[in-house]
Amino acid sequence: MTDQPIHQVHLQSAQQQQQQLLSEIQELNNQVSNKRELVLKVQGVIEYLQQIETATQMDAAEPVEEPVEETKKTK
């Protein structure tokens, strides 16, 4: 009899399924890592643009003072 016992077939099938699942988990972990990196980059851009916006608003809110020329008084 050359056929493998049924439990051997099931064992091999389960091991293959496990390997497939582990591969899928690794792929998903890589995707999560890449997305996390992208989120951090976008967050940095948002913070930078918010700083620029705040600085621009502060510059616009400050009154522009023109230099005052002093006149000489003659006695």
PQR file of N, CA, C, O and H, with PARSE charges and radii, in Angstrom:
ATOM      1  N   MET A   1       0.858  -1.171   0.000 -0.4000 1.5000
ATOM      2  CA  MET A   1       0.000   0.000   0.000 -0.0000 2.0000
ATOM      3  C   MET A   1       0.906   1.236   0.000  0.5500 1.7000
ATOM      4  O   MET A   1       1.697   1.422   0.925 -0.5500 1.4000
ATOM      5  N   THR A   2       0.794   2.086  -1.038 -0.4000 1.5000
ATOM      6  CA  THR A   2       1.646   3.259  -1.167 -0.0000 2.0000
ATOM      7  C   THR A   2       0.944   4.545  -0.762  0.5500 1.7000
ATOM      8  O   THR A   2       1.580   5.596  -0.686 -0.5500 1.4000
ATOM      9  H   THR A   2       0.152   1.935  -1.789  0.4000 1.0000
ATOM     10  N   ASP A   3      -0.334   4.479  -0.504 -0.4000 1.5000
ATOM     11  CA  ASP A   3      -1.068   5.673  -0.105 -0.0000 2.0000
ATOM     12  C   ASP A   3      -0.694   6.076   1.323  0.5500 1.7000
ATOM     13  O   ASP A   3      -0.509   5.243   2.210 -0.5500 1.4000
ATOM     14  H   ASP A   3      -0.850   3.625  -0.565  0.4000 1.0000
ATOM     15  N   GLN A   4      -0.595   7.379   1.494 -0.4000 1.5000
ATOM     16  CA  GLN A   4      -0.301   7.879   2.844 -0.0000 2.0000
ATOM     17  C   GLN A   4      -1.564   7.770   3.694  0.5500 1.7000
ATOM     18  O   GLN A   4      -2.682   7.875   3.187 -0.5500 1.4000
ATOM     19  H   GLN A   4      -0.745   8.055   0.773  0.4000 1.0000
ATOM     20  N   PRO A   5      -1.371   7.564   4.961 -0.5600 1.5000
ATOM     21  CA  PRO A   5      -2.547   7.572   5.842  0.2800 2.0000
ATOM     22  C   PRO A   5      -3.230   8.942   5.762  0.5500 1.7000
ATOM     23  O   PRO A   5      -2.572   9.955   5.526 -0.5500 1.4000
ATOM     24  N   ILE A   6      -4.501   8.966   5.952 -0.4000 1.5000
ATOM     25  CA  ILE A   6      -5.301  10.193   5.809 -0.0000 2.0000
ATOM     26  C   ILE A   6      -4.839  11.297   6.758  0.5500 1.7000
ATOM     27  O   ILE A   6      -4.914  12.480   6.426 -0.5500 1.4000
ATOM     28  H   ILE A   6      -5.036   8.143   6.144  0.4000 1.0000
ATOM     29  N   HIS A   7      -4.363  10.906   7.936 -0.4000 1.5000
ATOM     30  CA  HIS A   7      -3.909  11.937   8.871 -0.0000 2.0000
ATOM     31  C   HIS A   7      -2.653  12.637   8.358  0.5500 1.7000
ATOM     32  O   HIS A   7      -2.443  13.814   8.649 -0.5500 1.4000
ATOM     33  H   HIS A   7      -4.302   9.945   8.206  0.4000 1.0000
ATOM     34  N   GLN A   8      -1.819  11.930   7.601 -0.4000 1.5000
ATOM     35  CA  GLN A   8      -0.626  12.542   7.010 -0.0000 2.0000
ATOM     36  C   GLN A   8      -1.032  13.584   5.969  0.5500 1.7000
ATOM     37  O   GLN A   8      -0.431  14.655   5.879 -0.5500 1.4000
ATOM     38  H   GLN A   8      -1.991  10.974   7.364  0.4000 1.0000
ATOM     39  N   VAL A   9      -2.052  13.259   5.193 -0.4000 1.5000
ATOM     40  CA  VAL A   9      -2.547  14.195   4.174 -0.0000 2.0000
ATOM     41  C   VAL A   9      -3.098  15.445   4.852  0.5500 1.7000
ATOM     42  O   VAL A   9      -2.841  16.566   4.413 -0.5500 1.4000
ATOM     43  H   VAL A   9      -2.540  12.389   5.267  0.4000 1.0000
ATOM     44  N   HIS A  10      -3.845  15.245   5.904 -0.4000 1.5000
ATOM     45  CA  HIS A  10      -4.414  16.374   6.647 -0.0000 2.0000
ATOM     46  C   HIS A  10      -3.312  17.210   7.292  0.5500 1.7000
ATOM     47  O   HIS A  10      -3.383  18.439   7.312 -0.5500 1.4000
ATOM     48  H   HIS A  10      -4.054  14.335   6.261  0.4000 1.0000
ATOM     49  N   LEU A  11      -2.297  16.534   7.815 -0.4000 1.5000
ATOM     50  CA  LEU A  11      -1.176  17.245   8.434 -0.0000 2.0000
ATOM     51  C   LEU A  11      -0.465  18.124   7.413  0.5500 1.7000
ATOM     52  O   LEU A  11      -0.181  19.292   7.677 -0.5500 1.4000
ATOM     53  H   LEU A  11      -2.239  15.536   7.798  0.4000 1.0000
ATOM     54  N   GLN A  12      -0.184  17.562   6.259 -0.4000 1.5000
ATOM     55  CA  GLN A  12       0.483  18.348   5.215 -0.0000 2.0000
ATOM     56  C   GLN A  12      -0.388  19.515   4.753  0.5500 1.7000
ATOM     57  O   GLN A  12       0.114  20.614   4.519 -0.5500 1.4000
ATOM     58  H   GLN A  12      -0.415  16.613   6.044  0.4000 1.0000
ATOM     59  N   SER A  13      -1.648  19.284   4.629 -0.4000 1.5000
ATOM     60  CA  SER A  13      -2.584  20.333   4.222 -0.0000 2.0000
ATOM     61  C   SER A  13      -2.622  21.458   5.262  0.5500 1.7000
ATOM     62  O   SER A  13      -2.605  22.640   4.916 -0.5500 1.4000
ATOM     63  H   SER A  13      -2.056  18.391   4.820  0.4000 1.0000
ATOM     64  N   ALA A  14      -2.673  21.073   6.525 -0.4000 1.5000
ATOM     65  CA  ALA A  14      -2.698  22.064   7.602 -0.0000 2.0000
ATOM     66  C   ALA A  14      -1.398  22.865   7.636  0.5500 1.7000
ATOM     67  O   ALA A  14      -1.418  24.076   7.857 -0.5500 1.4000
ATOM     68  H   ALA A  14      -2.687  20.113   6.805  0.4000 1.0000
ATOM     69  N   GLN A  15      -0.276  22.193   7.420 -0.4000 1.5000
ATOM     70  CA  GLN A  15       1.013  22.889   7.408 -0.0000 2.0000
ATOM     71  C   GLN A  15       1.104  23.867   6.239  0.5500 1.7000
ATOM     72  O   GLN A  15       1.625  24.972   6.390 -0.5500 1.4000
ATOM     73  H   GLN A  15      -0.260  21.210   7.240  0.4000 1.0000
ATOM     74  N   GLN A  16       0.603  23.464   5.085 -0.4000 1.5000
ATOM     75  CA  GLN A  16       0.590  24.372   3.932 -0.0000 2.0000
ATOM     76  C   GLN A  16      -0.306  25.580   4.192  0.5500 1.7000
ATOM     77  O   GLN A  16       0.035  26.709   3.840 -0.5500 1.4000
ATOM     78  H   GLN A  16       0.180  22.567   4.962  0.4000 1.0000
ATOM     79  N   GLN A  17      -1.443  25.325   4.806 -0.4000 1.5000
ATOM     80  CA  GLN A  17      -2.363  26.410   5.136 -0.0000 2.0000
ATOM     81  C   GLN A  17      -1.713  27.373   6.138  0.5500 1.7000
ATOM     82  O   GLN A  17      -1.847  28.591   6.022 -0.5500 1.4000
ATOM     83  H   GLN A  17      -1.720  24.407   5.091  0.4000 1.0000
ATOM     84  N   GLN A  18      -1.019  26.813   7.105 -0.4000 1.5000
ATOM     85  CA  GLN A  18      -0.330  27.637   8.091 -0.0000 2.0000
ATOM     86  C   GLN A  18       0.716  28.521   7.417  0.5500 1.7000
ATOM     87  O   GLN A  18       0.798  29.714   7.712 -0.5500 1.4000
ATOM     88  H   GLN A  18      -0.911  25.823   7.200  0.4000 1.0000
ATOM     89  N   GLN A  19       1.511  27.953   6.520 -0.4000 1.5000
ATOM     90  CA  GLN A  19       2.534  28.726   5.807 -0.0000 2.0000
ATOM     91  C   GLN A  19       1.906  29.842   4.986  0.5500 1.7000
ATOM     92  O   GLN A  19       2.418  30.960   4.947 -0.5500 1.4000
ATOM     93  H   GLN A  19       1.444  26.985   6.281  0.4000 1.0000
ATOM     94  N   GLN A  20       0.798  29.531   4.335 -0.4000 1.5000
ATOM     95  CA  GLN A  20       0.093  30.537   3.537 -0.0000 2.0000
ATOM     96  C   GLN A  20      -0.406  31.676   4.435  0.5500 1.7000
ATOM     97  O   GLN A  20      -0.271  32.850   4.092 -0.5500 1.4000
ATOM     98  H   GLN A  20       0.382  28.622   4.367  0.4000 1.0000
ATOM     99  N   LEU A  21      -0.971  31.323   5.564 -0.4000 1.5000
ATOM    100  CA  LEU A  21      -1.472  32.339   6.492 -0.0000 2.0000
ATOM    101  C   LEU A  21      -0.330  33.196   7.049  0.5500 1.7000
ATOM    102  O   LEU A  21      -0.463  34.413   7.178 -0.5500 1.4000
ATOM    103  H   LEU A  21      -1.081  30.369   5.843  0.4000 1.0000
ATOM    104  N   LEU A  22       0.791  32.546   7.375 -0.4000 1.5000
ATOM    105  CA  LEU A  22       1.939  33.299   7.873 -0.0000 2.0000
ATOM    106  C   LEU A  22       2.467  34.270   6.813  0.5500 1.7000
ATOM    107  O   LEU A  22       2.864  35.390   7.132 -0.5500 1.4000
ATOM    108  H   LEU A  22       0.899  31.558   7.270  0.4000 1.0000
ATOM    109  N   SER A  23       2.468  33.837   5.568 -0.4000 1.5000
ATOM    110  CA  SER A  23       2.893  34.713   4.476 -0.0000 2.0000
ATOM    111  C   SER A  23       1.951  35.904   4.330  0.5500 1.7000
ATOM    112  O   SER A  23       2.397  37.033   4.126 -0.5500 1.4000
ATOM    113  H   SER A  23       2.145  32.927   5.309  0.4000 1.0000
ATOM    114  N   GLU A  24       0.663  35.651   4.432 -0.4000 1.5000
ATOM    115  CA  GLU A  24      -0.323  36.725   4.336 -0.0000 2.0000
ATOM    116  C   GLU A  24      -0.177  37.703   5.505  0.5500 1.7000
ATOM    117  O   GLU A  24      -0.288  38.915   5.322 -0.5500 1.4000
ATOM    118  H   GLU A  24       0.301  34.734   4.597  0.4000 1.0000
ATOM    119  N   ILE A  25       0.067  37.181   6.689 -0.4000 1.5000
ATOM    120  CA  ILE A  25       0.267  38.042   7.865 -0.0000 2.0000
ATOM    121  C   ILE A  25       1.485  38.924   7.661  0.5500 1.7000
ATOM    122  O   ILE A  25       1.445  40.117   7.961 -0.5500 1.4000
ATOM    123  H   ILE A  25       0.157  36.196   6.838  0.4000 1.0000
ATOM    124  N   GLN A  26       2.568  38.350   7.153 -0.4000 1.5000
ATOM    125  CA  GLN A  26       3.789  39.127   6.904 -0.0000 2.0000
ATOM    126  C   GLN A  26       3.528  40.223   5.886  0.5500 1.7000
ATOM    127  O   GLN A  26       3.987  41.353   6.051 -0.5500 1.4000
ATOM    128  H   GLN A  26       2.601  37.381   6.909  0.4000 1.0000
ATOM    129  N   GLU A  27       2.796  39.894   4.840 -0.4000 1.5000
ATOM    130  CA  GLU A  27       2.463  40.891   3.819 -0.0000 2.0000
ATOM    131  C   GLU A  27       1.617  42.017   4.413  0.5500 1.7000
ATOM    132  O   GLU A  27       1.845  43.192   4.126 -0.5500 1.4000
ATOM    133  H   GLU A  27       2.423  38.976   4.706  0.4000 1.0000
ATOM    134  N   LEU A  28       0.647  41.651   5.235 -0.4000 1.5000
ATOM    135  CA  LEU A  28      -0.195  42.664   5.885 -0.0000 2.0000
ATOM    136  C   LEU A  28       0.626  43.530   6.838  0.5500 1.7000
ATOM    137  O   LEU A  28       0.428  44.743   6.901 -0.5500 1.4000
ATOM    138  H   LEU A  28       0.462  40.696   5.469  0.4000 1.0000
ATOM    139  N   ASN A  29       1.548  42.910   7.582 -0.4000 1.5000
ATOM    140  CA  ASN A  29       2.417  43.688   8.472 -0.0000 2.0000
ATOM    141  C   ASN A  29       3.257  44.684   7.686  0.5500 1.7000
ATOM    142  O   ASN A  29       3.451  45.817   8.125 -0.5500 1.4000
ATOM    143  H   ASN A  29       1.709  41.924   7.531  0.4000 1.0000
ATOM    144  N   ASN A  30       3.755  44.267   6.524 -0.4000 1.5000
ATOM    145  CA  ASN A  30       4.520  45.176   5.669 -0.0000 2.0000
ATOM    146  C   ASN A  30       3.656  46.340   5.192  0.5500 1.7000
ATOM    147  O   ASN A  30       4.102  47.487   5.159 -0.5500 1.4000
ATOM    148  H   ASN A  30       3.597  43.346   6.167  0.4000 1.0000
ATOM    149  N   GLN A  31       2.423  46.034   4.825 -0.4000 1.5000
ATOM    150  CA  GLN A  31       1.508  47.084   4.383 -0.0000 2.0000
ATOM    151  C   GLN A  31       1.220  48.066   5.524  0.5500 1.7000
ATOM    152  O   GLN A  31       1.194  49.278   5.312 -0.5500 1.4000
ATOM    153  H   GLN A  31       2.060  45.102   4.851  0.4000 1.0000
ATOM    154  N   VAL A  32       1.006  47.541   6.720 -0.4000 1.5000
ATOM    155  CA  VAL A  32       0.751  48.396   7.882 -0.0000 2.0000
ATOM    156  C   VAL A  32       1.951  49.289   8.153  0.5500 1.7000
ATOM    157  O   VAL A  32       1.798  50.479   8.428 -0.5500 1.4000
ATOM    158  H   VAL A  32       1.027  46.556   6.891  0.4000 1.0000
ATOM    159  N   SER A  33       3.132  48.719   8.077 -0.4000 1.5000
ATOM    160  CA  SER A  33       4.352  49.484   8.300 -0.0000 2.0000
ATOM    161  C   SER A  33       4.490  50.606   7.276  0.5500 1.7000
ATOM    162  O   SER A  33       4.808  51.742   7.628 -0.5500 1.4000
ATOM    163  H   SER A  33       3.256  47.753   7.854  0.4000 1.0000
ATOM    164  N   ASN A  34       4.250  50.284   6.018 -0.4000 1.5000
ATOM    165  CA  ASN A  34       4.325  51.298   4.968 -0.0000 2.0000
ATOM    166  C   ASN A  34       3.286  52.391   5.159  0.5500 1.7000
ATOM    167  O   ASN A  34       3.585  53.569   4.966 -0.5500 1.4000
ATOM    168  H   ASN A  34       3.991  49.362   5.732  0.4000 1.0000
ATOM    169  N   LYS A  35       2.089  52.022   5.529 -0.4000 1.5000
ATOM    170  CA  LYS A  35       1.023  53.011   5.770 -0.0000 2.0000
ATOM    171  C   LYS A  35       1.370  53.880   6.974  0.5500 1.7000
ATOM    172  O   LYS A  35       1.127  55.087   6.957 -0.5500 1.4000
ATOM    173  H   LYS A  35       1.846  51.064   5.686  0.4000 1.0000
ATOM    174  N   ARG A  36       1.937  53.278   8.019 -0.4000 1.5000
ATOM    175  CA  ARG A  36       2.326  54.034   9.211 -0.0000 2.0000
ATOM    176  C   ARG A  36       3.376  55.093   8.842  0.5500 1.7000
ATOM    177  O   ARG A  36       3.301  56.237   9.290 -0.5500 1.4000
ATOM    178  H   ARG A  36       2.135  52.298   8.032  0.4000 1.0000
ATOM    179  N   GLU A  37       4.352  54.692   8.022 -0.4000 1.5000
ATOM    180  CA  GLU A  37       5.376  55.625   7.556 -0.0000 2.0000
ATOM    181  C   GLU A  37       4.756  56.762   6.769  0.5500 1.7000
ATOM    182  O   GLU A  37       5.124  57.923   6.946 -0.5500 1.4000
ATOM    183  H   GLU A  37       4.413  53.763   7.658  0.4000 1.0000
ATOM    184  N   LEU A  38       3.818  56.427   5.903 -0.4000 1.5000
ATOM    185  CA  LEU A  38       3.157  57.435   5.087 -0.0000 2.0000
ATOM    186  C   LEU A  38       2.357  58.404   5.954  0.5500 1.7000
ATOM    187  O   LEU A  38       2.362  59.610   5.709 -0.5500 1.4000
ATOM    188  H   LEU A  38       3.520  55.484   5.759  0.4000 1.0000
ATOM    189  N   VAL A  39       1.679  57.881   6.954 -0.4000 1.5000
ATOM    190  CA  VAL A  39       0.908  58.736   7.870 -0.0000 2.0000
ATOM    191  C   VAL A  39       1.836  59.709   8.592  0.5500 1.7000
ATOM    192  O   VAL A  39       1.501  60.883   8.749 -0.5500 1.4000
ATOM    193  H   VAL A  39       1.675  56.901   7.153  0.4000 1.0000
ATOM    194  N   LEU A  40       2.993  59.233   9.030 -0.4000 1.5000
ATOM    195  CA  LEU A  40       3.932  60.114   9.721 -0.0000 2.0000
ATOM    196  C   LEU A  40       4.452  61.209   8.794  0.5500 1.7000
ATOM    197  O   LEU A  40       4.614  62.354   9.216 -0.5500 1.4000
ATOM    198  H   LEU A  40       3.265  58.279   8.902  0.4000 1.0000
ATOM    199  N   LYS A  41       4.712  60.866   7.547 -0.4000 1.5000
ATOM    200  CA  LYS A  41       5.167  61.871   6.582 -0.0000 2.0000
ATOM    201  C   LYS A  41       4.090  62.920   6.339  0.5500 1.7000
ATOM    202  O   LYS A  41       4.366  64.120   6.317 -0.5500 1.4000
ATOM    203  H   LYS A  41       4.580  59.936   7.205  0.4000 1.0000
ATOM    204  N   VAL A  42       2.857  62.452   6.156 -0.4000 1.5000
ATOM    205  CA  VAL A  42       1.749  63.383   5.923 -0.0000 2.0000
ATOM    206  C   VAL A  42       1.537  64.252   7.161  0.5500 1.7000
ATOM    207  O   VAL A  42       1.253  65.443   7.033 -0.5500 1.4000
ATOM    208  H   VAL A  42       2.632  61.478   6.174  0.4000 1.0000
ATOM    209  N   GLN A  43       1.669  63.679   8.349 -0.4000 1.5000
ATOM    210  CA  GLN A  43       1.534  64.455   9.580 -0.0000 2.0000
ATOM    211  C   GLN A  43       2.599  65.547   9.638  0.5500 1.7000
ATOM    212  O   GLN A  43       2.321  66.671  10.058 -0.5500 1.4000
ATOM    213  H   GLN A  43       1.899  62.711   8.453  0.4000 1.0000
ATOM    214  N   GLY A  44       3.805  65.217   9.220 -0.4000 1.5000
ATOM    215  CA  GLY A  44       4.872  66.213   9.183 -0.0000 2.0000
ATOM    216  C   GLY A  44       4.550  67.344   8.227  0.5500 1.7000
ATOM    217  O   GLY A  44       4.797  68.511   8.533 -0.5500 1.4000
ATOM    218  H   GLY A  44       4.031  64.304   8.879  0.4000 1.0000
ATOM    219  N   VAL A  45       4.004  67.006   7.079 -0.4000 1.5000
ATOM    220  CA  VAL A  45       3.614  68.034   6.105 -0.0000 2.0000
ATOM    221  C   VAL A  45       2.519  68.916   6.690  0.5500 1.7000
ATOM    222  O   VAL A  45       2.566  70.139   6.553 -0.5500 1.4000
ATOM    223  H   VAL A  45       3.804  66.058   6.831  0.4000 1.0000
ATOM    224  N   ILE A  46       1.538  68.304   7.340 -0.4000 1.5000
ATOM    225  CA  ILE A  46       0.443  69.060   7.951 -0.0000 2.0000
ATOM    226  C   ILE A  46       0.984  70.029   8.997  0.5500 1.7000
ATOM    227  O   ILE A  46       0.607  71.200   9.010 -0.5500 1.4000
ATOM    228  H   ILE A  46       1.501  67.311   7.451  0.4000 1.0000
ATOM    229  N   GLU A  47       1.859  69.551   9.868 -0.4000 1.5000
ATOM    230  CA  GLU A  47       2.425  70.418  10.907 -0.0000 2.0000
ATOM    231  C   GLU A  47       3.221  71.562  10.301  0.5500 1.7000
ATOM    232  O   GLU A  47       3.133  72.697  10.770 -0.5500 1.4000
ATOM    233  H   GLU A  47       2.165  68.599   9.858  0.4000 1.0000
ATOM    234  N   TYR A  48       3.997  71.272   9.262 -0.4000 1.5000
ATOM    235  CA  TYR A  48       4.782  72.305   8.595 -0.0000 2.0000
ATOM    236  C   TYR A  48       3.869  73.371   7.992  0.5500 1.7000
ATOM    237  O   TYR A  48       4.108  74.567   8.162 -0.5500 1.4000
ATOM    238  H   TYR A  48       4.069  70.350   8.881  0.4000 1.0000
ATOM    239  N   LEU A  49       2.822  72.936   7.286 -0.4000 1.5000
ATOM    240  CA  LEU A  49       1.906  73.877   6.656 -0.0000 2.0000
ATOM    241  C   LEU A  49       1.126  74.678   7.690  0.5500 1.7000
ATOM    242  O   LEU A  49       0.822  75.850   7.466 -0.5500 1.4000
ATOM    243  H   LEU A  49       2.628  71.964   7.147  0.4000 1.0000
ATOM    244  N   GLN A  50       0.800  74.060   8.814 -0.4000 1.5000
ATOM    245  CA  GLN A  50       0.112  74.786   9.880 -0.0000 2.0000
ATOM    246  C   GLN A  50       1.022  75.858  10.474  0.5500 1.7000
ATOM    247  O   GLN A  50       0.561  76.950  10.805 -0.5500 1.4000
ATOM    248  H   GLN A  50       1.046  73.108   8.996  0.4000 1.0000
ATOM    249  N   GLN A  51       2.301  75.553  10.608 -0.4000 1.5000
ATOM    250  CA  GLN A  51       3.247  76.548  11.120 -0.0000 2.0000
ATOM    251  C   GLN A  51       3.362  77.723  10.161  0.5500 1.7000
ATOM    252  O   GLN A  51       3.401  78.877  10.586 -0.5500 1.4000
ATOM    253  H   GLN A  51       2.675  74.666  10.339  0.4000 1.0000
ATOM    254  N   ILE A  52       3.415  77.429   8.872 -0.4000 1.5000
ATOM    255  CA  ILE A  52       3.488  78.494   7.876 -0.0000 2.0000
ATOM    256  C   ILE A  52       2.230  79.351   7.933  0.5500 1.7000
ATOM    257  O   ILE A  52       2.303  80.579   7.891 -0.5500 1.4000
ATOM    258  H   ILE A  52       3.382  76.491   8.526  0.4000 1.0000
ATOM    259  N   GLU A  53       1.079  78.695   8.030 -0.4000 1.5000
ATOM    260  CA  GLU A  53      -0.189  79.416   8.089 -0.0000 2.0000
ATOM    261  C   GLU A  53      -0.240  80.307   9.329  0.5500 1.7000
ATOM    262  O   GLU A  53      -0.666  81.460   9.252 -0.5500 1.4000
ATOM    263  H   GLU A  53       1.020  77.697   8.065  0.4000 1.0000
ATOM    264  N   THR A  54       0.196  79.772  10.468 -0.4000 1.5000
ATOM    265  CA  THR A  54       0.191  80.547  11.710 -0.0000 2.0000
ATOM    266  C   THR A  54       1.125  81.740  11.588  0.5500 1.7000
ATOM    267  O   THR A  54       0.776  82.850  11.988 -0.5500 1.4000
ATOM    268  H   THR A  54       0.542  78.836  10.530  0.4000 1.0000
ATOM    269  N   ALA A  55       2.305  81.514  11.039 -0.4000 1.5000
ATOM    270  CA  ALA A  55       3.266  82.611  10.882 -0.0000 2.0000
ATOM    271  C   ALA A  55       2.715  83.669   9.938  0.5500 1.7000
ATOM    272  O   ALA A  55       2.892  84.863  10.180 -0.5500 1.4000
ATOM    273  H   ALA A  55       2.589  80.612  10.714  0.4000 1.0000
ATOM    274  N   THR A  56       2.058  83.252   8.878 -0.4000 1.5000
ATOM    275  CA  THR A  56       1.484  84.194   7.911 -0.0000 2.0000
ATOM    276  C   THR A  56       0.369  85.000   8.560  0.5500 1.7000
ATOM    277  O   THR A  56       0.266  86.207   8.343 -0.5500 1.4000
ATOM    278  H   THR A  56       1.915  82.282   8.682  0.4000 1.0000
ATOM    279  N   GLN A  57      -0.460  84.345   9.348 -0.4000 1.5000
ATOM    280  CA  GLN A  57      -1.546  85.043  10.030 -0.0000 2.0000
ATOM    281  C   GLN A  57      -0.998  86.034  11.043  0.5500 1.7000
ATOM    282  O   GLN A  57      -1.534  87.132  11.192 -0.5500 1.4000
ATOM    283  H   GLN A  57      -0.377  83.364   9.524  0.4000 1.0000
ATOM    284  N   MET A  58       0.065  85.655  11.738 -0.4000 1.5000
ATOM    285  CA  MET A  58       0.657  86.560  12.720 -0.0000 2.0000
ATOM    286  C   MET A  58       1.264  87.771  12.022  0.5500 1.7000
ATOM    287  O   MET A  58       1.144  88.894  12.512 -0.5500 1.4000
ATOM    288  H   MET A  58       0.500  84.763  11.617  0.4000 1.0000
ATOM    289  N   ASP A  59       1.913  87.551  10.882 -0.4000 1.5000
ATOM    290  CA  ASP A  59       2.485  88.658  10.124 -0.0000 2.0000
ATOM    291  C   ASP A  59       1.397  89.596   9.628  0.5500 1.7000
ATOM    292  O   ASP A  59       1.576  90.814   9.634 -0.5500 1.4000
ATOM    293  H   ASP A  59       2.010  86.639  10.484  0.4000 1.0000
ATOM    294  N   ALA A  60       0.280  89.044   9.204 -0.4000 1.5000
ATOM    295  CA  ALA A  60      -0.815  89.863   8.697 -0.0000 2.0000
ATOM    296  C   ALA A  60      -1.498  90.621   9.825  0.5500 1.7000
ATOM    297  O   ALA A  60      -2.030  91.707   9.595 -0.5500 1.4000
ATOM    298  H   ALA A  60       0.134  88.054   9.199  0.4000 1.0000
ATOM    299  N   ALA A  61      -1.496  90.085  11.025 -0.4000 1.5000
ATOM    300  CA  ALA A  61      -2.170  90.719  12.152 -0.0000 2.0000
ATOM    301  C   ALA A  61      -1.344  91.855  12.750  0.5500 1.7000
ATOM    302  O   ALA A  61      -1.897  92.769  13.361 -0.5500 1.4000
ATOM    303  H   ALA A  61      -1.064  89.203  11.212  0.4000 1.0000
ATOM    304  N   GLU A  62      -0.035  91.802  12.577 -0.4000 1.5000
ATOM    305  CA  GLU A  62       0.809  92.850  13.130 -0.0000 2.0000
ATOM    306  C   GLU A  62       0.691  94.105  12.289  0.5500 1.7000
ATOM    307  O   GLU A  62       0.825  94.050  11.066 -0.5500 1.4000
ATOM    308  H   GLU A  62       0.415  91.060  12.081  0.4000 1.0000
ATOM    309  N   PRO A  63       0.439  95.249  12.938 -0.5600 1.5000
ATOM    310  CA  PRO A  63       0.372  96.492  12.170  0.2800 2.0000
ATOM    311  C   PRO A  63       1.762  96.846  11.624  0.5500 1.7000
ATOM    312  O   PRO A  63       2.787  96.671  12.283 -0.5500 1.4000
ATOM    313  N   VAL A  64       1.741  97.336  10.428 -0.4000 1.5000
ATOM    314  CA  VAL A  64       2.997  97.730   9.809 -0.0000 2.0000
ATOM    315  C   VAL A  64       3.311  99.142  10.276  0.5500 1.7000
ATOM    316  O   VAL A  64       2.550 100.079  10.036 -0.5500 1.4000
ATOM    317  H   VAL A  64       0.908  97.479   9.893  0.4000 1.0000
ATOM    318  N   GLU A  65       4.437  99.271  10.942 -0.4000 1.5000
ATOM    319  CA  GLU A  65       4.833 100.587  11.433 -0.0000 2.0000
ATOM    320  C   GLU A  65       5.809 101.200  10.454  0.5500 1.7000
ATOM    321  O   GLU A  65       6.847 100.626  10.126 -0.5500 1.4000
ATOM    322  H   GLU A  65       5.055  98.510  11.137  0.4000 1.0000
ATOM    323  N   GLU A  66       5.445 102.377  10.000 -0.4000 1.5000
ATOM    324  CA  GLU A  66       6.349 103.070   9.103 -0.0000 2.0000
ATOM    325  C   GLU A  66       7.290 103.904   9.951  0.5500 1.7000
ATOM    326  O   GLU A  66       6.890 104.422  10.994 -0.5500 1.4000
ATOM    327  H   GLU A  66       4.602 102.844  10.267  0.4000 1.0000
ATOM    328  N   PRO A  67       8.523 104.038   9.521 -0.5600 1.5000
ATOM    329  CA  PRO A  67       9.463 104.839  10.311  0.2800 2.0000
ATOM    330  C   PRO A  67       9.004 106.296  10.378  0.5500 1.7000
ATOM    331  O   PRO A  67       8.557 106.887   9.396 -0.5500 1.4000
ATOM    332  N   VAL A  68       9.136 106.830  11.564 -0.4000 1.5000
ATOM    333  CA  VAL A  68       8.740 108.226  11.781 -0.0000 2.0000
ATOM    334  C   VAL A  68       9.983 109.083  11.680  0.5500 1.7000
ATOM    335  O   VAL A  68      10.982 108.837  12.357 -0.5500 1.4000
ATOM    336  H   VAL A  68       9.500 106.349  12.362  0.4000 1.0000
ATOM    337  N   GLU A  69       9.911 110.100  10.821 -0.4000 1.5000
ATOM    338  CA  GLU A  69      11.050 110.994  10.690 -0.0000 2.0000
ATOM    339  C   GLU A  69      10.936 112.089  11.704  0.5500 1.7000
ATOM    340  O   GLU A  69       9.896 112.735  11.830 -0.5500 1.4000
ATOM    341  H   GLU A  69       9.100 110.300  10.271  0.4000 1.0000
ATOM    342  N   GLU A  70      12.001 112.297  12.421 -0.4000 1.5000
ATOM    343  CA  GLU A  70      12.010 113.362  13.400 -0.0000 2.0000
ATOM    344  C   GLU A  70      12.402 114.666  12.697  0.5500 1.7000
ATOM    345  O   GLU A  70      13.320 114.714  11.878 -0.5500 1.4000
ATOM    346  H   GLU A  70      12.846 111.773  12.318  0.4000 1.0000
ATOM    347  N   THR A  71      11.684 115.688  13.046 -0.4000 1.5000
ATOM    348  CA  THR A  71      12.024 116.982  12.449 -0.0000 2.0000
ATOM    349  C   THR A  71      12.917 117.740  13.414  0.5500 1.7000
ATOM    350  O   THR A  71      12.716 117.680  14.627 -0.5500 1.4000
ATOM    351  H   THR A  71      10.938 115.649  13.711  0.4000 1.0000
ATOM    352  N   LYS A  72      13.896 118.447  12.886 -0.4000 1.5000
ATOM    353  CA  LYS A  72      14.791 119.218  13.733 -0.0000 2.0000
ATOM    354  C   LYS A  72      14.138 120.552  14.050  0.5500 1.7000
ATOM    355  O   LYS A  72      13.614 121.241  13.176 -0.5500 1.4000
ATOM    356  H   LYS A  72      14.059 118.495  11.901  0.4000 1.0000
ATOM    357  N   LYS A  73      14.187 120.878  15.288 -0.4000 1.5000
ATOM    358  CA  LYS A  73      13.668 122.169  15.692 -0.0000 2.0000
ATOM    359  C   LYS A  73      14.803 123.161  15.706  0.5500 1.7000
ATOM    360  O   LYS A  73      15.867 122.912  16.274 -0.5500 1.4000
ATOM    361  H   LYS A  73      14.613 120.318  15.999  0.4000 1.0000
ATOM    362  N   THR A  74      14.571 124.237  15.101 -0.4000 1.5000
ATOM    363  CA  THR A  74      15.592 125.297  15.145 -0.0000 2.0000
ATOM    364  C   THR A  74      15.211 126.318  16.170  0.5500 1.7000
ATOM    365  O   THR A  74      14.040 126.673  16.307 -0.5500 1.4000
ATOM    366  H   THR A  74      13.708 124.439  14.640  0.4000 1.0000
ATOM    367  N   LYS A  75      16.193 126.791  16.890 -0.4000 1.5000
ATOM    368  CA  LYS A  75      15.911 127.777  17.925 -0.0000 2.0000
ATOM    369  C   LYS A  75      16.305 129.115  17.461  0.5500 1.7000
ATOM    370  O   LYS A  75      16.149 130.093  18.192 -0.5500 1.4000
ATOM    371  H   LYS A  75      17.144 126.502  16.778  0.4000 1.0000
TER
END
